[in-house]
Amino acid sequence: MNLGDVTKKSIPKVSLLAPAKNGGVIATRTFIPHRASTNQSACWAAVSVATACVVPGSVAQEIAGVTSDGSAMSSTRHPTGYFSVSLEVSITGGDVHVDSAALVRTARLLMRGDVLVPPSIWQVNDH
């Protein structure tokens, strides 16, 4: 890959692909040097995998069974949820150009906290 010394860098990144189970078009496991992505794939990985799914003749397209007529929607499963990726692509000959990409991701912790319930709520009135 001609990347030079990547000992302390987060490249190269690798995604393993498999047929999706329980929804989605493809399942992924993304590995980042020095650690495996345990909670969710990075946004770049979701867009990269979705793009690979529309590249004619690619391994990802064969697994996902996705074809593109200029726009594509892909649901990419990861260990704790999924990414929904919407692509606008141009395919000319063997060249694939992503004109736009948008995504929604799940499994992100939005809030953690405690709810304080006053004792008066739990008291039973015998009246």
Residue pairs with C-beta under 8 A, 6 or more apart in sequence:
1 12
3 9
3 11
3 12
6 12
6 33
9 33
10 32
10 33
10 34
11 33
12 33
13 30
13 31
13 32
13 33
13 42
13 44
13 45
14 30
14 31
15 28
15 29
15 30
15 31
15 41
15 45
15 48
15 49
16 28
16 29
16 30
16 31
17 26
17 27
17 28
17 49
17 52
17 59
17 60
17 63
18 26
18 27
18 28
18 63
19 26
19 27
19 63
20 26
20 27
20 64
20 75
20 77
21 27
21 77
22 77
23 75
23 77
23 82
24 75
24 76
24 77
24 82
25 53
25 64
25 65
25 66
25 74
25 75
25 76
26 49
26 53
26 60
26 63
26 64
26 74
26 76
26 77
27 76
27 77
27 78
28 41
28 45
28 46
28 49
28 76
28 77
28 78
29 36
29 37
29 78
29 79
30 36
30 37
30 41
30 42
30 45
30 78
31 37
32 42
37 45
37 78
38 79
38 80
39 79
39 80
39 107
40 78
40 79
40 80
40 81
40 83
40 105
40 106
40 107
40 108
41 49
41 76
41 78
41 83
43 83
43 103
43 105
46 76
46 83
46 85
46 103
46 105
47 85
47 87
47 98
47 101
47 103
49 60
49 74
49 76
49 85
50 72
50 74
50 76
50 83
50 85
50 87
50 101
51 87
51 89
51 96
51 98
51 101
52 58
52 59
52 60
52 61
53 60
53 61
53 63
53 64
53 66
53 72
53 74
54 61
54 66
54 67
54 68
54 72
54 87
54 89
54 91
54 96
55 61
55 96
56 91
56 94
61 67
64 74
66 72
66 74
68 87
68 89
68 91
70 88
70 89
70 90
71 86
71 87
71 88
71 89
72 86
72 87
72 89
73 84
73 85
73 86
73 87
74 84
74 85
74 86
74 87
75 82
75 83
75 84
75 85
76 82
76 83
76 84
76 85
78 107
80 106
80 107
81 105
81 106
81 107
82 105
82 106
83 103
83 104
83 105
83 106
84 103
84 104
84 105
85 101
85 102
85 103
86 101
86 102
86 103
87 98
87 100
87 101
88 98
88 99
88 100
88 101
89 96
89 97
89 98
89 99
90 96
90 97
90 99
91 97
